[in-house]
Amino acid sequence: MSEENFLSHQFEASRDHLRAVAYRMLGSSAEVDDAVQEAWLRVSRYDTSDVANLRGWLTTVVARICLDMLRARKSRREDPMGPHVPEPIDETREREAEMADSVGAALLVVLETLQPAERLAFVLHDMFAVPFEEIAPIVGRSVDASRQLASRARRRVQGAPVPETDVSHQRAIVDAFLKASREGNFEGLLALLDPDVVFRADQAAVRLGTLPEIRGADAVAQLYKGRAQAARTALVDGEIGVAVILGGHLRIALRVTFNGDRIAGIEALADADRIATMEVEVLER
């Protein structure tokens, strides 16, 4: 059997699984068909000889496509009458009816309230047991941040609101961090950073003059000492983070992760296209 025929056979064998992933991500039978077809167009051009887990690889390809579709749907804002409601499956199509029943209409409605990255992390991990190490590169975040996304989504799915005390506490930590940064308070910065804190930056942020990765509280504190003049505490995709506003425009978004009372990770994103897909709300003092 040729490699192309083998790939086609494996793809067809995984089609129902891929449709299940896409349906939980998109909630639309028409978009599911589009996502799976796009996945085939992409994978058919790849050399898969080195892929050890073809089914898992196909799952991540479909997940990436669905994430792009969710972000595009969000950016178009095509739903002025309210949130997107999953369209019913044509019950004459037995497999799709079974798919809808297996998910549940109520769960699909709740999934529609999640941010795209939250939805992907929850669906892949909680419904398909994909490890966070594989989810992290899809959503472009660290493993810990991906775990937080799924946890946040899980609370919403279970009907439990995200504790305000957590959000308020994290906001206070970031507020104090930015204050220490502006004042050049090195010791104050150290007190708010986990000893093993990791700072990461995308290529756009690196072009602005930072390193792609910095590890350790001393080094990260030195990076931020005397800076953050244009930084404001913000909600970044629903989570406490930082917005850097220059000339009235959002130039850099910082995703922040926490370990108890200290900052454990900072991810600087300056790519304009990527920032355009994010929801960033500056929090008033």
Phi and psi in degrees as a GROMACS rama.xvg file:
@    title "Ramachandran Plot"
@    xaxis  label "Phi"
@    yaxis  label "Psi"
@TYPE xy
-67.7849  160.841  SER-2
-60.1764  -39.7822  GLU-3
-64.6581  -43.0441  GLU-4
-66.5395  -37.0286  ASN-5
-63.3827  -45.5692  PHE-6
-62.2595  -43.2608  LEU-7
-60.8864  -41.7725  SER-8
-63.7753  -45.0859  HIS-9
-66.3275  -37.292  GLN-10
-64.417  -45.0277  PHE-11
-63.3497  -37.521  GLU-12
-65.5855  -26.4426  ALA-13
-99.5516  0.438891  SER-14
-57.666  -46.3821  ARG-15
-61.8004  -40.0215  ASP-16
-63.6031  -43.9951  HIS-17
-65.2461  -37.9245  LEU-18
-65.0862  -37.2475  ARG-19
-64.2036  -43.28  ALA-20
-60.8783  -49.3696  VAL-21
-64.2218  -37.8416  ALA-22
-66.0575  -39.353  TYR-23
-69.7809  -27.1221  ARG-24
-79.8948  -37.3783  MET-25
-110.249  -30.7417  LEU-26
66.6936  20.4581  GLY-27
-139.292  119.649  SER-28
-62.7552  -37.1582  SER-29
-65.0014  -43.1549  ALA-30
-69.8037  -31.6675  GLU-31
-59.238  -47.7992  VAL-32
-58.6894  -43.2337  ASP-33
-63.3352  -43.4696  ASP-34
-64.8075  -44.6198  ALA-35
-67.7441  -38.8437  VAL-36
-65.1341  -41.4451  GLN-37
-63.7602  -37.0619  GLU-38
-61.0372  -43.4164  ALA-39
-64.3333  -41.699  TRP-40
-60.4287  -36.3079  LEU-41
-74.4391  -49.5552  ARG-42
-71.0734  -26.3507  VAL-43
-67.2838  -15.9289  SER-44
-94.7086  -3.43935  ARG-45
-96.8386  150.826  TYR-46
-86.5142  110.122  ASP-47
-100.389  13.9769  THR-48
-63.302  -26.3216  SER-49
-97.4897  3.46875  ASP-50
-81.794  114.492  VAL-51
-76.4539  -39.6801  ALA-52
-118.889  88.2557  ASN-53
-64.7083  -40.4871  LEU-54
-62.1837  -43.2373  ARG-55
-64.9342  -39.1024  GLY-56
-65.4538  -42.9967  TRP-57
-61.3616  -37.051  LEU-58
-61.4812  -44.0292  THR-59
-68.3496  -34.7238  THR-60
-62.4732  -48.0947  VAL-61
-62.3484  -40.1294  VAL-62
-62.2279  -42.2093  ALA-63
-61.9003  -42.4874  ARG-64
-63.7131  -44.4834  ILE-65
-63.5935  -39.4063  CYS-66
-61.8163  -43.8254  LEU-67
-61.3965  -40.0708  ASP-68
-67.3672  -39.941  MET-69
-64.9132  -42.2904  LEU-70
-66.8713  -38.3039  ARG-71
-66.2345  -41.0046  ALA-72
-61.1796  -40.7105  ARG-73
-68.0574  -40.9512  LYS-74
-71.4706  -27.3115  SER-75
-75.1903  -25.0373  ARG-76
52.6206  52.3303  ARG-77
-88.0443  8.62545  GLU-78
-119.709  68.1373  ASP-79
-65.3465  -20.4975  PRO-80
-89.1762  2.36858  MET-81
139.632  -176.555  GLY-82
-65.8722  155.409  PRO-83
-60.3269  130.544  HIS-84
-106.047  126.972  VAL-85
-55.7039  132.864  PRO-86
-77.4889  145.511  GLU-87
-66.8784  147.285  PRO-88
-79.6004  140.649  ILE-89
-64.1388  111.608  ASP-90
-71.5726  -8.75998  GLU-91
-75.9463  -14.0024  THR-92
-99.0493  101.287  ARG-93
-56.9277  -44.547  GLU-94
-63.6583  -38.8768  ARG-95
-70.9415  -35.4335  GLU-96
-62.3768  -42.5964  ALA-97
-63.3933  -37.6762  GLU-98
-62.8918  -45.5719  MET-99
-62.7422  -42.7664  ALA-100
-63.3114  -37.2435  ASP-101
-68.8427  -27.2945  SER-102
-89.1943  -49.5855  VAL-103
96.2826  128.907  GLY-104
-61.8516  -37.9896  ALA-105
-63.7695  -41.8072  ALA-106
-65.3063  -40.0806  LEU-107
-61.0784  -38.99  LEU-108
-63.4987  -41.7314  VAL-109
-65.5275  -40.9924  VAL-110
-59.7156  -31.945  LEU-111
-66.5218  -18.9642  GLU-112
-83.7736  -9.88939  THR-113
-82.6718  153.216  LEU-114
-66.7523  151.467  GLN-115
-51.2146  -46.1425  PRO-116
-67.6877  -36.3445  ALA-117
-62.3851  -44.7718  GLU-118
-62.7586  -44.183  ARG-119
-63.4346  -45.9021  LEU-120
-61.6582  -42.7642  ALA-121
-67.6329  -47.7324  PHE-122
-62.1774  -49.6641  VAL-123
-66.8942  -42.7779  LEU-124
-79.9061  -51.1845  HIS-125
-79.4433  -27.8711  ASP-126
-101.334  -25.7887  MET-127
-127.956  9.1284  PHE-128
56.82  32.0596  ALA-129
-77.8939  127.774  VAL-130
-66.9802  152.917  PRO-131
-64.4989  -24.7871  PHE-132
-62.6361  -28.1515  GLU-133
-90.8813  -27.3237  GLU-134
-73.0942  -38.4226  ILE-135
-52.6299  -49.3689  ALA-136
-67.9357  -23.9913  PRO-137
-68.5609  -44.1984  ILE-138
-89.8835  -4.74233  VAL-139
71.5493  35.9448  GLY-140
-133.666  172.321  ARG-141
-72.5323  167.468  SER-142
-61.5741  -44.0718  VAL-143
-63.632  -41.0574  ASP-144
-66.5193  -36.7695  ALA-145
-65.2447  -38.8703  SER-146
-62.8217  -39.5134  ARG-147
-65.3246  -38.5146  GLN-148
-58.0736  -48.6012  LEU-149
-64.8395  -38.7125  ALA-150
-64.5237  -42.4197  SER-151
-64.1202  -44.2046  ARG-152
-63.6934  -39.7574  ALA-153
-61.2128  -41.2621  ARG-154
-62.7412  -39.8075  ARG-155
-68.3931  -41.3875  ARG-156
-63.0663  -36.9355  VAL-157
-80.5733  -0.564948  GLN-158
83.313  9.52237  GLY-159
-100.463  118.427  ALA-160
-65.2696  151.568  PRO-161
-63.6609  124.72  VAL-162
-56.8346  125.619  PRO-163
-62.6505  -31.0952  GLU-164
-61.8294  -37.4415  THR-165
-63.7803  -47.5553  ASP-166
-63.071  -45.4501  VAL-167
-63.0766  -41.2615  SER-168
-66.0045  -44.0715  HIS-169
-65.992  -36.5493  GLN-170
-63.2692  -41.151  ARG-171
-62.3259  -38.1817  ALA-172
-64.2365  -45.4092  ILE-173
-68.3359  -40.7531  VAL-174
-56.5566  -46.2214  ASP-175
-66.1435  -37.1026  ALA-176
-64.1024  -45.9462  PHE-177
-66.4348  -36.7478  LEU-178
-63.4728  -46.0047  LYS-179
-63.4789  -36.622  ALA-180
-63.3978  -48.698  SER-181
-62.2129  -36.3419  ARG-182
-84.8359  -3.37919  GLU-183
68.7207  28.4099  GLY-184
-86.8381  89.5595  ASN-185
-61.5995  -45.1401  PHE-186
-64.5032  -36.7805  GLU-187
-64.3386  -38.7597  GLY-188
-64.8811  -44.6735  LEU-189
-58.3952  -39.0598  LEU-190
-66.3747  -20.9886  ALA-191
-101.687  -3.41682  LEU-192
-107.499  135.596  LEU-193
-63.4284  141.325  ASP-194
-54.8742  -30.4762  PRO-195
-102.744  24.3057  ASP-196
-56.0274  144.989  VAL-197
-124.959  127.269  VAL-198
-103.945  131.127  PHE-199
-129.84  149.246  ARG-200
-134.822  144.001  ALA-201
-77.6907  174.82  ASP-202
-62.8484  -34.4875  GLN-203
-65.2013  -40.0691  ALA-204
-69.0173  -35.2208  ALA-205
-62.3975  -38.8151  VAL-206
-65.6572  -20.0607  ARG-207
-82.7609  -5.035  LEU-208
119.637  10.3191  GLY-209
-106.661  170.34  THR-210
-86.1956  153.762  LEU-211
-67.5721  -27.1288  PRO-212
-151.999  136.859  GLU-213
-135.819  132.367  ILE-214
-121.073  143.667  ARG-215
98.2154  144.158  GLY-216
-62.8686  -41.3671  ALA-217
-60.3379  -47.054  ASP-218
-67.5468  -41.3514  ALA-219
-69.7229  -38.771  VAL-220
-62.4377  -39.8116  ALA-221
-64.4239  -37.5414  GLN-222
-60.3991  -41.1681  LEU-223
-94.2652  -7.65163  TYR-224
-60.4893  122.761  LYS-225
77.6918  14.0319  GLY-226
-115.028  -156.274  ARG-227
66.9643  23.7796  ALA-228
-64.7416  -31.4485  GLN-229
-103.471  9.89064  ALA-230
-90.67  142.356  ALA-231
-134.605  141.256  ARG-232
-63.1949  137.703  THR-233
-149.826  163.873  ALA-234
-91.644  120.212  LEU-235
-111.736  107.972  VAL-236
51.9029  42.4047  ASP-237
84.5039  -0.718564  GLY-238
-120.483  151.48  GLU-239
-63.1777  128.83  ILE-240
-155.891  -151.129  GLY-241
-138.636  140.203  VAL-242
-116.449  130.42  ALA-243
-103.125  113.298  VAL-244
-106.536  120.565  ILE-245
-128.512  128.775  LEU-246
60.3557  29.6079  GLY-247
80.076  6.07844  GLY-248
-123.142  147.213  HIS-249
-73.9598  116.554  LEU-250
-104.152  -36.7561  ARG-251
-139.285  136.073  ILE-252
-113.985  133.228  ALA-253
-110.674  122.424  LEU-254
-90.4901  135.147  ARG-255
-123.924  133.246  VAL-256
-116.367  157.024  THR-257
-126.881  151.211  PHE-258
-127.538  94.4596  ASN-259
66.2311  -121.39  GLY-260
-93.8191  11.2802  ASP-261
-127.485  155.808  ARG-262
-80.8569  123.99  ILE-263
-102.887  -20.0567  ALA-264
-156.648  142.91  GLY-265
-132.531  127.165  ILE-266
-120.172  116.51  GLU-267
-95.6807  122.482  ALA-268
-119.89  119.673  LEU-269
-121.86  -3.94531  ALA-270
-65.4463  121.088  ASP-271
-61.4632  -41.3175  ALA-272
-64.2465  -40.1783  ASP-273
-68.8839  -42.7562  ARG-274
-61.1444  -33.717  ILE-275
-63.6244  -22.7325  ALA-276
-88.1105  -5.22591  THR-277
-99.2624  154.346  MET-278
-102.156  115.907  GLU-279
-124.961  124.095  VAL-280
-125.841  112.231  GLU-281
-68.6211  132.572  VAL-282
-91.4485  125.762  LEU-283
-69.5407  147.754  GLU-284
